[in-house]
């Protein structure tokens, strides 16, 4: 598996977007908690800094748009795989316009842009888990079957399997890739259930990294030249137990990143960036 | 037989002679084969008597003239060993006498052949024979027969081989290995060609009549072919050398099969009309110089334009039916890791297939992947990018994607430039490494609907079954997760192992567009599972693979075996040209895209020729039937042979495949199965089936040939001659019992019980019989709807029970001392108990009913199924169960027939559906009652019968002596009036048949009185279950024995299916009646619960499939 996924996690670029000042009040959320905007922005700066300076990615920073309170979560606006970018149609109507700026930026990068023309389709990037060999798409409140179909149509090389997501906002609210063939998965029952489904649906074998806290199971994996496996994960302060699990990844370069504020509006580590490998264009 | 033996000796002598001649041992060429063939054939003909001599001379003349007619230019142009010249000699050979053989050889190509070549040829022929020695004597006999036959055929076809081989051989001259393999192939072929015997006979008979005509035709066809060939030669000499199957004229009933190769060109291959798929496939592979052929197969398009796999084990003619003899060579099993293939040539063909898949859109890929794969294709075929040579449009002849854009082409070129230095083989490797990652790589898609009627796709692949909705994968069932796959009518079912948290298996059903689609899917599943998942096709029980009662199974090698075999390939990488034609990908409809070379011209010419060949073929076909029969009548000796041949045709297919059954409680059952499987295998082995080549044999562990062949024949004879049935059966079943005993070892009482004859059904019958037979009609008529409903249920449960079960039981008892209860004691007592139990049940109404029988609709049914069905019921019973609702239609149909049964309302809908289905099938298959006098009986019937059995659409539960007859609406030919005592001993049925009817299908069910009509379907505990299938020449017997314990009562049910196949000379009714009668006499205390008869009569030769 690892061999087959040799190129997995290799990225050269990252697309991020600033935090709108409207976020604390208007951003969609499942719970109600006060968001400290300045702290959120500070954390976001650190996040971007890690990508840019620590990992050496070329980071494209889009300015925040205050009319789009959730715009910081760029992941939902596009799914990039190889040199193709599928511009999504977010399930939340208030977020549909977020795709515009993202689309433009990705287009400027030279990616092949695919749009969703179907008005009935909804797709949030947060529901799309790419394992390197295939896609899993969570059918959630934000993503429907049609959206998944379009994703499958866009990335024809890969199997696209759907998994139901009932108790969480997104599929990646409780899972993510933590390495080639390694799925970080929350320990909650719904999360484990989803993992089972994914394992059943897949032709490939995945290792799993069970993370005590579901939300902490969302981490960012990159394969950076000279650094090898890199995982951005939630800090021990936020999730001490989960951090311990990550720390067992001996071969990984671990970078704890705090996102306490954006997490209050259901943000996760993967949500705030779109990772792109421009070298993949020639395969 | 005498004839054959004589033949053999003669042939051997001849061969020896030839052998002694100094020949370079390594070089075995087809030419040799030809010579040998001639020799062998000749002796046979000599038997025919003096008149033949004249014929021969005639033939010779014609042949000669044909030779003379050949464009001299061609001969001149050709290098001596060139294939074409070979043709004439090939033609000649059949008619040539022994003495003349040399001369004949001198006339044809052989003239141009160096002497050593000729000799070698004969040698090669000899060797296969020697290999025979290892085989079972029985086989050998057949072999010889076949061989001579095949040779006869080969002579005609010889041109083809002769053409190809010399070139090939020269390529591989120094290697023994290759030659060996070839020989092995030959032997395989011959083993499989049994049907050919008939042909020969027929042929000889007909010879006077048609030979000359045929020759003429052939001559004409030949010429055309030559022209074509020449064209081809000029255009692409190399290609031609590699694959130029020439079809020579026919002395036998041969057919030209047009095979679309992966390069996109069509080649004609000539095979005997009755040849099995394997023969053609071997020819094609030989032509392709392909050794790792297990990954490949031939497809044909059925009338509904569905792609079907040609079953190597079955006659081609039967499979394609009325479709043209047109095939496509394709990859059947896509190796998940192509790098593990041994030979580059194999990878090359896989690449060709994938390019085709990609260009046709069957294998979806992204733009980038299209470009990348395309660039590797270019590299493989054109080599390094050369700016001089490769102008902008150099790739326009290639198709890289379903819709190819300029952008894509540019990208391809761009990538092509980066592959500098890759050899063709490396480029192919890269191609495959990328292609194999595609999610749809190797996925065989089938349209279906889920239980809610939603359109889905089912994809069968190496790892299991995938379920797609639109383009999304919505489920996946890995092979280890699937316990069983089955189909019933247009429904396809899989039984899935319970998950960690689940307690029961679940049965998941899908609706396919039609019955054939369901069957096709099922077969593909069986094959893929076997190929990818199993170590060997026939599996010991430990491996947990059980094919129950289904005669269909994957007969080739598994991936494991073929890999192992490949390690023995020891030839230098064969040279093959990556032809430019490869670039042309054909559109799906087969319209060839013309590439650099003028294939179109060649194709059209070929088509013409083929057309002619077809016409000739038709003629042959018309003539075919009668001579054959005549032959049978002529010599009693030959009768058995021809019967045997028919035996081949028997193909029982139960739709169920038991995959890995891990249920612990079923261990015993599994043991039984093991023995059964073995038994079955032995049965099957005794019938001529395609056998693995020697090459395979080295690797694949096959059972030593069994001596059971005699068993089959015994049974056959019994049925045919109506001799004392019991004794024969006993004898035959002794073997069975022994085997079972062996397999089981020391068995628990329950197991032995299962073996014991007493079935609850039987007992039931007894009970019924004890009392005077109730007037079935009255009962039925008076019966309320409830009863009907019950009947419907019952139908599902009981499939077919015939007397034979009882017989069998006796045999077993006698033969299996292992059983806890001694046969004598055990059985009677058991019966008594059971009877009691039955009576009790009867009083209770339904107490003892099978779990299946109860449920009327599927909803009820499923849960039960989950609990009980899995293990209890073997294929058919299970099928029936699944079909519950549908089966109930039967009552519906009765009214139409004049039997008054108010159908239960619920049932009606289903019935209608069924009827429709019947219509659909009716065209091809006909169910008929055994009771009817059979008018037309053809060998094919058997197959059909079996098929119907699976389908078992019209099994109805009726009271004793009531026969329900359901006829497919399409063909109404018979009116059956029913009144009879049970068991078909005497059935008064007035039959009116319209001979013109294409096919007929009839089902008649005899039911004993209704004990089980009122069963509550409480599922009992399954104690054991087993299925035994026995095949004989014209009969196939499948026995399901289910033993279950319910509420302290043990029930044993034996369901037996007997398929009688035969021509008009067999009175099926009588055979059946006899069997039943015998059984009854033997066991007066037993009775038959139900007899369901499916009769199929075909006027035209059709295979099911």
Interface residues (C-beta under 8 A of the other chain):
Chain A: X4 X82 X83 X84 X112 X133 X134 X137 X145 X148 X149 X152 X153 X155 X156 X157 X158 X159 X160 X161 X162 X196 X200 X201 X202 X203 X281 X282 X283
Chain B: X364 X365 X366 X367 X368 X369 X372 X415 X418 X437 X438 X439 X440 X461 X463 X469 X470 X471 X472 X473 X474 X475 X476 X478 X481 X499
